[in-house]
Amino acid sequence: LPMEENIFSNKLIGASYVLNGFGKTTGLVQIEELGTLESIIALTNTLNVGLVQDAIIKYMIEECNRENIELESINTIVAECNDGYLNNIQLRAVKEEHVYSAIENAKVDFLEGDIGAGKGMSCHQLKGGIGSASRIVNLDGEEYTIGVLVLSNYGLLKDLTINGEKIGERLSKEIELNPQKDQGSIISIIATDIPLSSRQMKRVCKRTSVGLAKLGSYIGHGSGEIILGFSTANIIKYGEKADILDFKFLKEDKIDTVFRAVAECEEEAVLNSMIASNKVIGYKGRRRESLRDYIK
């Protein structure tokens, strides 16, 4: 949830960026055009995108009705990764009540790893899932926060690199793996209270690629790298009467600090998604080991 209030009546500045477009995320076209976010964001698996989107639309209608807003159009954001290796994805097990439960139980402090949409995800042929990381940035003598949340589901084990060490090459000799192509996806969501324009946010989104590259990703053909970012600093109120809106934005030559923070957060969030996940035996007896069990 980008904010506690109804985001449709309190739109935020946002942007998206696609490193490799092998994905089915909804809502990116309007964000690209308007540079605003007007819906809560959901993560799921590939074949449940439509089901989750339908539940979010219903929820947002109810939210708006409580404010006497007649909702006739909304740009919902549902991002996905394919968990078909560990999960019987054709069951389409996610239902409306699961979406509502996730919304109602959303908190500042949350579990990471094999939870929610991350339950069936794989990362570098180990167990992947939900991970997050954040940094504090000082601007004009004030502290601002920037955070990244990922749904990790990409990569081959042999490519995994941590702190410059090609740890995946060693683990490939220790862990028995089924032959696989490098395919999957990673969804990255950037949230900050730094006042950024949509153009600046897109620039920030691009820097997630640095974190992925440091981990050994080369952005393969079958991997969808979708990044969404938003700032809570400037709010566009529903029914705003003014023709000219007064916003603050970050001075351009100060943005390097933000770039570095996002690159670091992306790398750390992916590692957290793997370390927080447990080893699992899934669909058809397929296994995924936990990175936590192989690092000291």
C-alpha positions as CSV (number, residue, x, y, z in Angstrom):
1,L,0.0,0.0,0.0
2,P,1.7,3.3,-1.1
3,M,-0.2,5.2,1.7
4,E,-2.8,4.8,4.4
5,E,-5.2,7.0,2.6
6,N,-7.2,6.2,-0.5
7,I,-4.6,6.6,-3.2
8,F,-7.2,7.2,-5.9
9,S,-8.1,10.5,-4.3
10,N,-4.5,11.2,-3.3
11,K,-2.5,10.4,-6.4
12,L,1.3,10.1,-6.2
13,I,4.0,10.9,-8.7
14,G,5.3,7.7,-10.2
15,A,7.2,6.1,-13.0
16,S,8.0,2.7,-14.4
17,Y,10.9,1.2,-16.4
18,V,11.2,-2.1,-18.2
19,L,14.7,-3.6,-18.5
20,N,13.4,-6.6,-20.3
21,G,9.7,-6.9,-21.1
22,F,9.0,-10.6,-20.8
23,G,6.2,-9.9,-18.4
24,K,2.5,-9.3,-17.9
25,T,2.3,-6.4,-15.5
26,T,-0.8,-4.3,-15.8
27,G,-1.1,-0.5,-15.7
28,L,2.3,0.5,-17.0
29,V,1.0,2.2,-20.1
30,Q,-0.9,4.9,-18.2
31,I,2.0,5.4,-15.7
32,E,4.3,6.0,-18.6
33,E,1.9,8.5,-20.1
34,L,0.7,10.4,-17.0
35,G,3.4,9.9,-14.5
36,T,1.0,9.2,-11.6
37,L,0.1,6.3,-9.4
38,E,-3.6,5.9,-8.4
39,S,-4.0,2.4,-7.2
40,I,-2.6,0.0,-4.6
41,I,0.1,-2.4,-6.0
42,A,-0.3,-6.2,-6.0
43,L,2.2,-9.0,-6.7
44,T,1.1,-12.5,-7.7
45,N,2.0,-15.3,-10.2
46,T,1.5,-15.2,-13.9
47,L,-1.9,-16.9,-14.3
48,N,-3.5,-15.0,-11.4
49,V,-3.0,-11.5,-12.7
50,G,-6.6,-11.1,-13.9
51,L,-8.1,-12.6,-10.7
52,V,-6.0,-10.2,-8.6
53,Q,-6.8,-7.2,-10.7
54,D,-10.5,-7.9,-10.5
55,A,-10.3,-8.0,-6.7
56,I,-8.3,-4.8,-6.5
57,I,-10.9,-3.0,-8.7
58,K,-13.7,-4.2,-6.4
59,Y,-11.7,-3.0,-3.4
60,M,-11.0,0.4,-4.9
61,I,-14.6,0.9,-5.8
62,E,-15.6,0.3,-2.2
63,E,-12.8,2.7,-1.0
64,C,-14.0,5.4,-3.3
65,N,-17.7,4.9,-2.5
66,R,-16.9,5.6,1.2
67,E,-15.7,9.0,0.0
68,N,-18.7,9.5,-2.3
69,I,-16.5,9.1,-5.4
70,E,-18.1,7.3,-8.3
71,L,-15.2,5.3,-9.7
72,E,-15.6,4.8,-13.4
73,S,-11.9,4.2,-14.4
74,I,-8.8,3.2,-12.5
75,N,-5.3,2.2,-13.5
76,T,-4.6,-0.9,-11.3
77,I,-1.0,-2.2,-11.0
78,V,-0.7,-6.0,-10.8
79,A,2.9,-7.4,-11.3
80,E,3.7,-11.0,-11.7
81,C,6.5,-13.7,-11.9
82,N,6.0,-17.3,-13.0
83,D,6.3,-19.7,-10.2
84,G,5.4,-22.8,-12.3
85,Y,8.5,-24.7,-11.4
86,L,7.5,-25.1,-7.7
87,N,3.8,-24.4,-7.9
88,N,1.0,-26.1,-9.9
89,I,0.2,-22.7,-11.5
90,Q,-2.8,-23.9,-13.5
91,L,-4.8,-24.3,-10.3
92,R,-5.0,-20.5,-10.1
93,A,-5.2,-20.8,-6.4
94,V,-5.3,-17.1,-5.5
95,K,-8.9,-15.9,-4.8
96,E,-10.5,-12.6,-3.9
97,E,-10.4,-13.3,-0.2
98,H,-6.6,-13.7,-0.4
99,V,-6.3,-10.2,-2.0
100,Y,-8.5,-8.6,0.6
101,S,-6.6,-10.4,3.4
102,A,-3.3,-9.1,2.1
103,I,-4.6,-5.5,1.9
104,E,-6.1,-5.7,5.4
105,N,-2.9,-7.1,7.0
106,A,-0.4,-4.8,5.2
107,K,2.0,-3.4,7.8
108,V,5.2,-1.3,8.0
109,D,7.0,-4.4,9.4
110,F,6.4,-7.5,7.3
111,L,7.8,-11.0,6.6
112,E,10.2,-11.6,3.8
113,G,11.2,-14.7,1.9
114,D,8.7,-17.4,0.9
115,I,5.6,-15.4,1.8
116,G,2.7,-14.2,-0.2
117,A,3.6,-14.0,-3.9
118,G,7.1,-15.2,-3.0
119,K,5.9,-18.6,-1.9
120,G,6.7,-20.4,-5.1
121,M,9.5,-18.2,-6.5
122,S,13.1,-19.2,-7.4
123,C,16.1,-17.0,-7.6
124,H,19.4,-18.2,-9.1
125,Q,17.9,-21.7,-8.9
126,L,17.7,-21.4,-5.1
127,K,14.6,-20.3,-3.2
128,G,13.6,-16.7,-3.9
129,G,10.6,-14.6,-2.9
130,I,10.0,-11.3,-1.2
131,G,12.9,-9.1,0.0
132,S,13.4,-5.5,0.9
133,A,16.1,-3.0,1.8
134,S,16.2,0.8,2.5
135,R,18.6,3.7,2.9
136,I,18.4,7.1,4.6
137,V,19.5,10.0,2.5
138,N,20.3,13.5,3.9
139,L,19.1,16.4,1.8
140,D,19.0,20.0,3.0
141,G,19.7,18.9,6.5
142,E,16.7,16.6,6.6
143,E,16.5,12.8,6.5
144,Y,14.6,11.1,3.7
145,T,14.1,7.4,3.2
146,I,14.2,5.3,0.0
147,G,13.3,1.6,-0.1
148,V,13.1,-1.2,-2.5
149,L,10.9,-4.3,-2.4
150,V,11.5,-7.2,-4.8
151,L,9.8,-10.3,-5.9
152,S,12.8,-12.4,-7.1
153,N,12.4,-15.2,-9.6
154,Y,15.3,-15.1,-12.0
155,G,18.8,-16.3,-12.8
156,L,21.1,-19.4,-12.9
157,L,23.0,-20.6,-9.9
158,K,26.3,-20.6,-11.7
159,D,26.0,-16.8,-12.2
160,L,25.3,-15.9,-8.6
161,T,27.9,-13.4,-7.3
162,I,28.0,-12.0,-3.7
163,N,30.5,-9.2,-2.8
164,G,32.4,-9.9,-6.0
165,E,32.8,-13.7,-5.2
166,K,31.3,-16.1,-7.8
167,I,29.7,-18.1,-5.1
168,G,27.3,-19.7,-7.6
169,E,30.1,-21.6,-9.3
170,R,31.0,-23.3,-6.1
171,L,27.4,-24.0,-5.1
172,S,26.7,-25.5,-8.5
173,K,29.1,-28.3,-7.6
174,E,27.4,-28.9,-4.3
175,I,23.8,-28.7,-5.2
176,E,22.1,-31.1,-7.6
177,L,20.0,-29.2,-10.1
178,N,17.7,-30.0,-13.0
179,P,18.9,-28.5,-16.3
180,Q,17.1,-25.2,-16.9
181,K,17.2,-22.2,-19.1
182,D,17.8,-18.8,-17.6
183,Q,14.3,-17.6,-17.4
184,G,12.0,-16.0,-14.8
185,S,11.5,-12.4,-13.7
186,I,12.0,-9.9,-11.0
187,I,9.6,-7.2,-9.9
188,S,11.2,-4.2,-8.1
189,I,9.1,-1.5,-6.4
190,I,10.8,1.7,-5.2
191,A,9.2,3.9,-2.6
192,T,10.5,7.2,-1.2
193,D,9.5,10.4,0.4
194,I,12.1,12.3,-1.6
195,P,10.4,14.8,-3.9
196,L,11.1,13.4,-7.4
197,S,9.4,14.2,-10.7
198,S,8.2,11.3,-12.8
199,R,11.2,11.8,-15.1
200,Q,13.6,11.7,-12.2
201,M,11.9,8.6,-10.8
202,K,12.3,6.8,-14.1
203,R,16.0,7.6,-13.9
204,V,16.1,6.2,-10.4
205,C,14.3,3.0,-11.6
206,K,17.0,2.4,-14.2
207,R,19.6,2.1,-11.4
208,T,18.1,-1.2,-10.1
209,S,20.1,-2.7,-13.0
210,V,23.3,-2.0,-11.2
211,G,22.3,-4.1,-8.2
212,L,21.1,-7.0,-10.4
213,A,24.4,-6.9,-12.4
214,K,26.4,-7.1,-9.2
215,L,24.5,-10.3,-8.3
216,G,25.4,-11.9,-11.6
217,S,22.3,-11.2,-13.7
218,Y,22.7,-10.4,-17.3
219,I,19.0,-9.7,-18.0
220,G,18.2,-12.9,-20.0
221,H,15.8,-13.2,-22.9
222,G,13.1,-15.0,-20.8
223,S,13.4,-12.8,-17.8
224,G,11.1,-9.9,-17.2
225,E,12.7,-7.1,-15.2
226,I,9.9,-4.7,-14.3
227,I,10.5,-1.7,-12.1
228,L,7.9,0.7,-10.6
229,G,8.7,3.7,-8.4
230,F,6.7,6.3,-6.6
231,S,7.2,9.2,-4.2
232,T,4.9,10.2,-1.4
233,A,6.3,13.8,-1.3
234,N,3.7,15.4,-3.7
235,I,0.1,14.5,-3.7
236,I,-2.5,15.3,-6.4
237,K,-5.9,15.6,-4.6
238,Y,-9.1,14.3,-6.3
239,G,-11.2,17.2,-7.4
240,E,-8.3,19.7,-7.3
241,K,-9.6,23.1,-8.6
242,A,-6.3,24.8,-9.3
243,D,-5.0,24.9,-12.9
244,I,-1.4,25.2,-11.7
245,L,0.0,22.8,-9.1
246,D,2.9,23.8,-6.8
247,F,5.3,20.9,-6.3
248,K,8.9,20.6,-5.1
249,F,11.4,18.4,-6.9
250,L,15.0,17.3,-6.1
251,K,17.8,19.4,-7.6
252,E,19.2,17.4,-10.5
253,D,22.8,17.4,-9.4
254,K,21.9,15.9,-6.1
255,I,20.3,12.7,-7.6
256,D,23.5,10.7,-7.6
257,T,23.0,10.0,-3.9
258,V,19.6,8.5,-4.7
259,F,21.0,6.4,-7.6
260,R,23.6,4.9,-5.3
261,A,21.0,4.1,-2.6
262,V,18.7,2.3,-5.1
263,A,21.5,0.3,-6.6
264,E,22.6,-0.9,-3.1
265,C,19.0,-1.5,-2.0
266,E,18.2,-3.6,-5.1
267,E,21.2,-5.9,-4.5
268,E,20.5,-6.2,-0.7
269,A,16.7,-6.8,-1.3
270,V,17.4,-9.7,-3.6
271,L,19.8,-11.3,-1.2
272,N,17.3,-10.8,1.7
273,S,14.6,-12.5,-0.4
274,M,16.9,-15.5,-0.7
275,I,18.3,-15.6,2.8
276,A,14.8,-15.3,4.4
277,S,13.4,-18.1,2.3
278,N,13.4,-21.8,3.5
279,K,14.3,-24.8,1.4
280,V,11.3,-26.4,-0.2
281,I,10.0,-29.4,-2.1
282,G,7.3,-28.2,-4.4
283,Y,5.2,-29.3,-7.4
284,K,6.2,-32.7,-8.9
285,G,8.8,-33.1,-6.1
286,R,11.0,-30.3,-7.4
287,R,13.4,-28.8,-4.9
288,R,14.9,-25.4,-4.1
289,E,17.6,-25.0,-1.5
290,S,17.9,-22.0,0.7
291,L,20.9,-19.7,0.2
292,R,20.9,-19.3,4.0
293,D,22.1,-22.9,4.4
294,Y,25.2,-22.4,2.2
295,I,26.7,-19.2,3.3
296,K,28.7,-18.4,6.5
